[in-house]
Amino acid sequence: MRVVFAGTPEVAVPALDAIAASDHDLVGVVTRPDAPAGRGRKLVASPVALRAEELGVPVLKPEHPRDPEFQEQLKALAPDCCPVVAYGALLPQSALDIPPLGWINLHFSCLPAWRGAAPVQHSLWAGDEITGATTFRIVKELDAGPTFGVMTERIRDTDTAGDLLGRLAEGGAGLLVATLDGLADGSIEARPQPEDGVSFAPKILVDDARVDWSQPAALIDRQVRACTPGPGAWTLFEGERFKVGPVVPVLEAPALPAGELAVGKNEVLVGTGTVPVRLGQVKAFGKKEMGAADWARGVRVESGARFGEA
């Protein structure tokens, strides 16, 4: 089967590799245009573009998939199907109609739960025990198309969004290839999503990632892990933004007022609405990331200092 893969970030690369290694004929790759990155803000190709070039596959980088020139280029490639992983642009109906078997998306949740841009982060933040990945045919409505297959993955107590997404990207790559195999030989059929159980996962913004230390420790723990690595959980310390890595609730520690620090030789605790949490990696404004105890020693933070205050 002739396929054109669409994807952009690093999380899409395992699926690209799996398709390239499969029996399907990878005739092209669609990705977002080169974007500024780093201190110099130089234009950098997406991870998918870089990998496609290594594989020797033609790469299309339309400003928008509605562009007539892009759609003509896609028609010329004559794909039977377009598998998609985190492409990052809305597909108009005119583009959806080009491949006879449609655009097949790998979405990192068990649909219909967590439709939207940040399913892994929302699943972690909500305290789900199980998540997964689903393949479905893209339709105009957000992540609402009929599904082909699903895989499940247990969420571990220490998972960050980056950890969990990495496992889902690897497992989901096999699911996507299996879906393409089934479409090619006619052994798989799409099934409508259930009407019950729909939830949404909009992009998590920087403001959403600010820690409210009056919340319970368990919720803060989930929030921080959900926001790691991006956009990064944060608080204020001495009026500056202060990034916080994953924390650990400490059940046996004495209670502390919300946001107050207790600085020990080898650890830094922060008060919450319930039990204190132990800080892990932290990043002060303009500084490198480091362990919390090293940071506290370096800037001579004492017990009684507070997070969350300007």
KAPEFEN-V242848 format. One line per field, one symbol per residue. ss: DSSP state (H for helix, E for strand, C for the rest). burial: I if it has 24 or more other C-alpha atoms within 12 Angstrom, else O. A space follows every 50 residues. Layout:
ss=???
burial=???
This chain:
ss=CEEEEEECCHHHHHHHHHHHCCCCEEEEEECCCCEEECCCCEEECCHHHH HHHHHCCCEECCCCCCCHHHHHHHHHHCCCEEEEECCCCCCCHHHHCCCC CCEEEEECCCCCCCECCCHHHHHHHHCCCEEEEEEEECCCCCCCCCEEEE EEEECCCCCCHHHHHHHHHHHHHHHHHHHHHHHHHCCCCCECCCCCCCCE CCCCCCHHHECCCCCCHHHHHHHHHHCCCCCCCEEEECCEEEEECCCEEC CCCCCCCCCEEEECCCCEEECCCCCCEECCEEECCCCCCEEHHHHHHHHC CCCCCECCCC
burial=IIIIIIIIIIIIIIIIIIIIOOOIIIIIIIIIIIOOOOOOOOOOIIIIII IIOOOOIIIIIIOOIOOOOIIOIIIOIIIIIIIIIIIIIIIOOOIIIIIO IIIIIIIIIIIIIIIIIIIIIIIIIIIIOIIIIIIIIIIOOIIIIIIIII IIIIIOIIIIIIIIIIIIIIIIIIIIIIIIIOIOOOOOOIOOIOOOOOII IOOIOOOOIIIIIIIIIIIIIIIIIIIIIIIIIIIIIOOOIIIIIIIIII OOOOOIIIIIIIIOOOIIIIIIIIIIIIIIIIIIOOOOOOIIIIIIOOOO IOOOIIIIOO
